[in-house]
Amino acid sequence: MSAAGGCRMTPFHVTYALSRLQRLRLELPQWLPAIAGGTGFAVGAAYLAATASSWFLLLLLIPLVAYRGLFRFLFELVARRGRPVELRAADGALEVRAGGAVAVLPLDGIFQVFRSGDVWTVLHLSGAVLTIPADAITADQIGYLRAFARRAHAARA
């Protein structure tokens, strides 16, 4: 018997690509405060440049440096069609590889697995949110991940 609520599941490996729209829905909300602040800052700098001195246009470099991750994300979103993601579940851990980054998440940390439209969403205690296209993962694999979420729910109850 495995740790997943008594069901035996062999380790699995899933490879898929997130579309631009899926990435935008997933990654843009974390940048909304930066977008709002940067827009206000840029409007203020433009106003100062128009009314006082054109030297205030140099202030526009500050958001470019401070929010370079946002601009990198936007460039990558335009330049790449989809982001390849590898997901491996084995030995009590979920290994996620995306964009050169690797995250290893304990399977026991999964607390919610749900479907929304054409994607499955897996929520982890670490704050990680995994978005998996529904056609990229089988029902047995989702059942395996859901078993950890059910066990976490039973432990809380």
MIVOVO-153754 format. One record per residue (C-alpha): residue in one letter; x, y, z; residue number from 1. Coordinates in Angstrom, 3 decimals, padded with zeros to 6 digits. Layout:
<pts>
<pt><residuo>A</residuo><east>X</east><north>Y</north><up>Z</up><num>NUM</num></pt>
...
</pts>
This chain:
<pts>
<pt><residuo>M</residuo><east>000.000</east><north>000.000</north><up>000.000</up><num>1</num></pt>
<pt><residuo>S</residuo><east>001.163</east><north>003.494</north><up>-000.735</up><num>2</num></pt>
<pt><residuo>A</residuo><east>000.747</east><north>006.688</north><up>001.189</up><num>3</num></pt>
<pt><residuo>A</residuo><east>-002.046</east><north>007.748</north><up>-001.120</up><num>4</num></pt>
<pt><residuo>G</residuo><east>-004.943</east><north>006.423</north><up>000.852</up><num>5</num></pt>
<pt><residuo>G</residuo><east>-004.281</east><north>002.748</north><up>000.239</up><num>6</num></pt>
<pt><residuo>C</residuo><east>-004.248</east><north>002.806</north><up>-003.565</up><num>7</num></pt>
<pt><residuo>R</residuo><east>-001.118</east><north>001.627</north><up>-005.314</up><num>8</num></pt>
<pt><residuo>M</residuo><east>000.038</east><north>003.872</north><up>-008.119</up><num>9</num></pt>
<pt><residuo>T</residuo><east>003.168</east><north>003.524</north><up>-010.111</up><num>10</num></pt>
<pt><residuo>P</residuo><east>005.192</east><north>006.702</north><up>-010.474</up><num>11</num></pt>
<pt><residuo>F</residuo><east>004.097</east><north>008.776</north><up>-013.438</up><num>12</num></pt>
<pt><residuo>H</residuo><east>005.587</east><north>011.368</north><up>-015.730</up><num>13</num></pt>
<pt><residuo>V</residuo><east>003.497</east><north>013.959</north><up>-017.571</up><num>14</num></pt>
<pt><residuo>T</residuo><east>004.769</east><north>016.457</north><up>-020.128</up><num>15</num></pt>
<pt><residuo>Y</residuo><east>002.608</east><north>019.286</north><up>-021.386</up><num>16</num></pt>
<pt><residuo>A</residuo><east>002.758</east><north>022.912</north><up>-022.495</up><num>17</num></pt>
<pt><residuo>L</residuo><east>000.854</east><north>025.804</north><up>-020.983</up><num>18</num></pt>
<pt><residuo>S</residuo><east>-000.670</east><north>028.110</north><up>-023.572</up><num>19</num></pt>
<pt><residuo>R</residuo><east>-000.221</east><north>031.874</north><up>-023.474</up><num>20</num></pt>
<pt><residuo>L</residuo><east>-003.712</east><north>032.360</north><up>-022.072</up><num>21</num></pt>
<pt><residuo>Q</residuo><east>-003.188</east><north>029.731</north><up>-019.346</up><num>22</num></pt>
<pt><residuo>R</residuo><east>000.128</east><north>031.351</north><up>-018.381</up><num>23</num></pt>
<pt><residuo>L</residuo><east>-001.450</east><north>034.801</north><up>-018.371</up><num>24</num></pt>
<pt><residuo>R</residuo><east>-004.238</east><north>033.610</north><up>-016.049</up><num>25</num></pt>
<pt><residuo>L</residuo><east>-001.746</east><north>031.879</north><up>-013.795</up><num>26</num></pt>
<pt><residuo>E</residuo><east>001.143</east><north>034.349</north><up>-013.602</up><num>27</num></pt>
<pt><residuo>L</residuo><east>-000.348</east><north>037.799</north><up>-014.197</up><num>28</num></pt>
<pt><residuo>P</residuo><east>-002.209</east><north>038.234</north><up>-010.861</up><num>29</num></pt>
<pt><residuo>Q</residuo><east>001.049</east><north>038.280</north><up>-008.901</up><num>30</num></pt>
<pt><residuo>W</residuo><east>002.234</east><north>041.204</north><up>-011.043</up><num>31</num></pt>
<pt><residuo>L</residuo><east>-000.928</east><north>043.355</north><up>-010.744</up><num>32</num></pt>
<pt><residuo>P</residuo><east>000.414</east><north>045.505</north><up>-007.858</up><num>33</num></pt>
<pt><residuo>A</residuo><east>003.615</east><north>046.145</north><up>-009.839</up><num>34</num></pt>
<pt><residuo>I</residuo><east>001.615</east><north>047.070</north><up>-012.936</up><num>35</num></pt>
<pt><residuo>A</residuo><east>-000.572</east><north>049.489</north><up>-010.964</up><num>36</num></pt>
<pt><residuo>G</residuo><east>002.379</east><north>051.086</north><up>-009.181</up><num>37</num></pt>
<pt><residuo>G</residuo><east>004.499</east><north>051.268</north><up>-012.318</up><num>38</num></pt>
<pt><residuo>T</residuo><east>001.671</east><north>052.854</north><up>-014.302</up><num>39</num></pt>
<pt><residuo>G</residuo><east>001.119</east><north>055.524</north><up>-011.653</up><num>40</num></pt>
<pt><residuo>F</residuo><east>004.834</east><north>056.188</north><up>-011.433</up><num>41</num></pt>
<pt><residuo>A</residuo><east>005.135</east><north>056.459</north><up>-015.235</up><num>42</num></pt>
<pt><residuo>V</residuo><east>002.190</east><north>058.887</north><up>-015.439</up><num>43</num></pt>
<pt><residuo>G</residuo><east>003.751</east><north>061.024</north><up>-012.698</up><num>44</num></pt>
<pt><residuo>A</residuo><east>007.150</east><north>061.039</north><up>-014.404</up><num>45</num></pt>
<pt><residuo>A</residuo><east>005.562</east><north>061.903</north><up>-017.755</up><num>46</num></pt>
<pt><residuo>Y</residuo><east>003.626</east><north>064.763</north><up>-016.153</up><num>47</num></pt>
<pt><residuo>L</residuo><east>006.797</east><north>066.118</north><up>-014.520</up><num>48</num></pt>
<pt><residuo>A</residuo><east>008.669</east><north>065.811</north><up>-017.811</up><num>49</num></pt>
<pt><residuo>A</residuo><east>005.925</east><north>067.690</north><up>-019.651</up><num>50</num></pt>
<pt><residuo>T</residuo><east>005.557</east><north>070.487</north><up>-017.090</up><num>51</num></pt>
<pt><residuo>A</residuo><east>008.970</east><north>070.877</north><up>-015.465</up><num>52</num></pt>
<pt><residuo>S</residuo><east>011.942</east><north>069.294</north><up>-017.221</up><num>53</num></pt>
<pt><residuo>S</residuo><east>012.555</east><north>066.494</north><up>-019.702</up><num>54</num></pt>
<pt><residuo>W</residuo><east>015.174</east><north>065.142</north><up>-017.281</up><num>55</num></pt>
<pt><residuo>F</residuo><east>012.288</east><north>063.549</north><up>-015.376</up><num>56</num></pt>
<pt><residuo>L</residuo><east>011.978</east><north>061.034</north><up>-018.232</up><num>57</num></pt>
<pt><residuo>L</residuo><east>015.025</east><north>059.315</north><up>-016.734</up><num>58</num></pt>
<pt><residuo>L</residuo><east>012.751</east><north>058.288</north><up>-013.865</up><num>59</num></pt>
<pt><residuo>L</residuo><east>011.054</east><north>055.887</north><up>-016.293</up><num>60</num></pt>
<pt><residuo>L</residuo><east>014.125</east><north>053.662</north><up>-016.027</up><num>61</num></pt>
<pt><residuo>I</residuo><east>013.347</east><north>052.897</north><up>-012.372</up><num>62</num></pt>
<pt><residuo>P</residuo><east>010.283</east><north>050.670</north><up>-013.050</up><num>63</num></pt>
<pt><residuo>L</residuo><east>012.197</east><north>048.929</north><up>-015.849</up><num>64</num></pt>
<pt><residuo>V</residuo><east>014.886</east><north>047.940</north><up>-013.360</up><num>65</num></pt>
<pt><residuo>A</residuo><east>012.644</east><north>047.343</north><up>-010.350</up><num>66</num></pt>
<pt><residuo>Y</residuo><east>010.136</east><north>045.191</north><up>-012.257</up><num>67</num></pt>
<pt><residuo>R</residuo><east>012.497</east><north>043.487</north><up>-014.704</up><num>68</num></pt>
<pt><residuo>G</residuo><east>010.833</east><north>040.145</north><up>-013.899</up><num>69</num></pt>
<pt><residuo>L</residuo><east>007.531</east><north>041.515</north><up>-015.158</up><num>70</num></pt>
<pt><residuo>F</residuo><east>009.082</east><north>042.712</north><up>-018.398</up><num>71</num></pt>
<pt><residuo>R</residuo><east>010.893</east><north>039.380</north><up>-018.806</up><num>72</num></pt>
<pt><residuo>F</residuo><east>007.562</east><north>037.573</north><up>-018.309</up><num>73</num></pt>
<pt><residuo>L</residuo><east>005.788</east><north>039.791</north><up>-020.859</up><num>74</num></pt>
<pt><residuo>F</residuo><east>008.593</east><north>039.342</north><up>-023.404</up><num>75</num></pt>
<pt><residuo>E</residuo><east>008.584</east><north>035.569</north><up>-022.938</up><num>76</num></pt>
<pt><residuo>L</residuo><east>004.800</east><north>035.509</north><up>-023.208</up><num>77</num></pt>
<pt><residuo>V</residuo><east>004.991</east><north>037.252</north><up>-026.595</up><num>78</num></pt>
<pt><residuo>A</residuo><east>008.080</east><north>035.416</north><up>-027.866</up><num>79</num></pt>
<pt><residuo>R</residuo><east>007.123</east><north>031.841</north><up>-026.880</up><num>80</num></pt>
<pt><residuo>R</residuo><east>003.980</east><north>030.054</north><up>-027.925</up><num>81</num></pt>
<pt><residuo>G</residuo><east>003.805</east><north>027.763</north><up>-024.889</up><num>82</num></pt>
<pt><residuo>R</residuo><east>005.880</east><north>026.910</north><up>-021.848</up><num>83</num></pt>
<pt><residuo>P</residuo><east>006.869</east><north>023.243</north><up>-021.567</up><num>84</num></pt>
<pt><residuo>V</residuo><east>006.255</east><north>021.687</north><up>-018.164</up><num>85</num></pt>
<pt><residuo>E</residuo><east>007.381</east><north>018.303</north><up>-016.852</up><num>86</num></pt>
<pt><residuo>L</residuo><east>005.637</east><north>016.729</north><up>-013.902</up><num>87</num></pt>
<pt><residuo>R</residuo><east>006.936</east><north>013.611</north><up>-012.144</up><num>88</num></pt>
<pt><residuo>A</residuo><east>005.253</east><north>011.923</north><up>-009.203</up><num>89</num></pt>
<pt><residuo>A</residuo><east>007.443</east><north>009.355</north><up>-007.463</up><num>90</num></pt>
<pt><residuo>D</residuo><east>008.831</east><north>008.456</north><up>-004.045</up><num>91</num></pt>
<pt><residuo>G</residuo><east>006.455</east><north>010.704</north><up>-002.112</up><num>92</num></pt>
<pt><residuo>A</residuo><east>007.389</east><north>013.823</north><up>-004.067</up><num>93</num></pt>
<pt><residuo>L</residuo><east>006.089</east><north>015.770</north><up>-007.001</up><num>94</num></pt>
<pt><residuo>E</residuo><east>008.863</east><north>017.193</north><up>-009.169</up><num>95</num></pt>
<pt><residuo>V</residuo><east>007.911</east><north>020.111</north><up>-011.411</up><num>96</num></pt>
<pt><residuo>R</residuo><east>010.235</east><north>021.427</north><up>-014.140</up><num>97</num></pt>
<pt><residuo>A</residuo><east>009.247</east><north>024.585</north><up>-015.988</up><num>98</num></pt>
<pt><residuo>G</residuo><east>011.305</east><north>027.292</north><up>-017.628</up><num>99</num></pt>
<pt><residuo>G</residuo><east>014.611</east><north>025.973</north><up>-016.291</up><num>100</num></pt>
<pt><residuo>A</residuo><east>013.355</east><north>025.944</north><up>-012.687</up><num>101</num></pt>
<pt><residuo>V</residuo><east>012.866</east><north>022.755</north><up>-010.690</up><num>102</num></pt>
<pt><residuo>A</residuo><east>010.572</east><north>022.464</north><up>-007.677</up><num>103</num></pt>
<pt><residuo>V</residuo><east>010.232</east><north>019.347</north><up>-005.547</up><num>104</num></pt>
<pt><residuo>L</residuo><east>006.986</east><north>019.275</north><up>-003.590</up><num>105</num></pt>
<pt><residuo>P</residuo><east>006.075</east><north>016.577</north><up>-001.048</up><num>106</num></pt>
<pt><residuo>L</residuo><east>002.914</east><north>014.781</north><up>-002.119</up><num>107</num></pt>
<pt><residuo>D</residuo><east>001.624</east><north>015.049</north><up>001.448</up><num>108</num></pt>
<pt><residuo>G</residuo><east>001.419</east><north>018.833</north><up>000.954</up><num>109</num></pt>
<pt><residuo>I</residuo><east>-001.314</east><north>018.603</north><up>-001.694</up><num>110</num></pt>
<pt><residuo>F</residuo><east>-004.516</east><north>019.908</north><up>-000.139</up><num>111</num></pt>
<pt><residuo>Q</residuo><east>-006.825</east><north>020.522</north><up>-003.097</up><num>112</num></pt>
<pt><residuo>V</residuo><east>-007.245</east><north>019.170</north><up>-006.630</up><num>113</num></pt>
<pt><residuo>F</residuo><east>-010.070</east><north>020.506</north><up>-008.774</up><num>114</num></pt>
<pt><residuo>R</residuo><east>-011.084</east><north>020.926</north><up>-012.394</up><num>115</num></pt>
<pt><residuo>S</residuo><east>-011.975</east><north>024.280</north><up>-013.874</up><num>116</num></pt>
<pt><residuo>G</residuo><east>-012.907</east><north>024.193</north><up>-017.536</up><num>117</num></pt>
<pt><residuo>D</residuo><east>-010.187</east><north>022.474</north><up>-019.535</up><num>118</num></pt>
<pt><residuo>V</residuo><east>-007.533</east><north>022.452</north><up>-016.775</up><num>119</num></pt>
<pt><residuo>W</residuo><east>-006.866</east><north>020.701</north><up>-013.488</up><num>120</num></pt>
<pt><residuo>T</residuo><east>-005.512</east><north>022.806</north><up>-010.646</up><num>121</num></pt>
<pt><residuo>V</residuo><east>-003.404</east><north>021.305</north><up>-007.853</up><num>122</num></pt>
<pt><residuo>L</residuo><east>-002.878</east><north>023.442</north><up>-004.743</up><num>123</num></pt>
<pt><residuo>H</residuo><east>000.063</east><north>022.767</north><up>-002.444</up><num>124</num></pt>
<pt><residuo>L</residuo><east>000.783</east><north>023.919</north><up>001.117</up><num>125</num></pt>
<pt><residuo>S</residuo><east>003.985</east><north>025.582</north><up>-000.094</up><num>126</num></pt>
<pt><residuo>G</residuo><east>001.859</east><north>028.045</north><up>-002.061</up><num>127</num></pt>
<pt><residuo>A</residuo><east>002.574</east><north>026.346</north><up>-005.376</up><num>128</num></pt>
<pt><residuo>V</residuo><east>-000.304</east><north>026.241</north><up>-007.855</up><num>129</num></pt>
<pt><residuo>L</residuo><east>-000.017</east><north>023.682</north><up>-010.641</up><num>130</num></pt>
<pt><residuo>T</residuo><east>-002.172</east><north>024.083</north><up>-013.732</up><num>131</num></pt>
<pt><residuo>I</residuo><east>-002.432</east><north>020.927</north><up>-015.835</up><num>132</num></pt>
<pt><residuo>P</residuo><east>-004.428</east><north>020.725</north><up>-019.088</up><num>133</num></pt>
<pt><residuo>A</residuo><east>-007.143</east><north>018.089</north><up>-018.696</up><num>134</num></pt>
<pt><residuo>D</residuo><east>-006.090</east><north>016.220</north><up>-021.827</up><num>135</num></pt>
<pt><residuo>A</residuo><east>-002.494</east><north>015.863</north><up>-020.560</up><num>136</num></pt>
<pt><residuo>I</residuo><east>-003.239</east><north>013.771</north><up>-017.464</up><num>137</num></pt>
<pt><residuo>T</residuo><east>-005.258</east><north>010.591</north><up>-016.956</up><num>138</num></pt>
<pt><residuo>A</residuo><east>-008.094</east><north>010.043</north><up>-014.510</up><num>139</num></pt>
<pt><residuo>D</residuo><east>-005.958</east><north>007.544</north><up>-012.543</up><num>140</num></pt>
<pt><residuo>Q</residuo><east>-003.171</east><north>010.097</north><up>-012.147</up><num>141</num></pt>
<pt><residuo>I</residuo><east>-005.632</east><north>012.752</north><up>-010.952</up><num>142</num></pt>
<pt><residuo>G</residuo><east>-007.138</east><north>010.184</north><up>-008.586</up><num>143</num></pt>
<pt><residuo>Y</residuo><east>-003.685</east><north>009.548</north><up>-007.170</up><num>144</num></pt>
<pt><residuo>L</residuo><east>-003.131</east><north>013.250</north><up>-006.510</up><num>145</num></pt>
<pt><residuo>R</residuo><east>-006.669</east><north>013.639</north><up>-005.108</up><num>146</num></pt>
<pt><residuo>A</residuo><east>-006.018</east><north>010.834</north><up>-002.620</up><num>147</num></pt>
<pt><residuo>F</residuo><east>-003.414</east><north>013.042</north><up>-000.928</up><num>148</num></pt>
<pt><residuo>A</residuo><east>-005.870</east><north>015.956</north><up>-000.802</up><num>149</num></pt>
<pt><residuo>R</residuo><east>-008.566</east><north>013.693</north><up>000.727</up><num>150</num></pt>
<pt><residuo>R</residuo><east>-006.114</east><north>012.457</north><up>003.324</up><num>151</num></pt>
<pt><residuo>A</residuo><east>-005.176</east><north>016.059</north><up>004.211</up><num>152</num></pt>
<pt><residuo>H</residuo><east>-008.876</east><north>016.917</north><up>004.532</up><num>153</num></pt>
<pt><residuo>A</residuo><east>-009.467</east><north>013.901</north><up>006.802</up><num>154</num></pt>
<pt><residuo>A</residuo><east>-006.526</east><north>014.943</north><up>008.990</up><num>155</num></pt>
<pt><residuo>R</residuo><east>-008.014</east><north>018.446</north><up>009.404</up><num>156</num></pt>
<pt><residuo>A</residuo><east>-011.492</east><north>017.119</north><up>010.248</up><num>157</num></pt>
</pts>
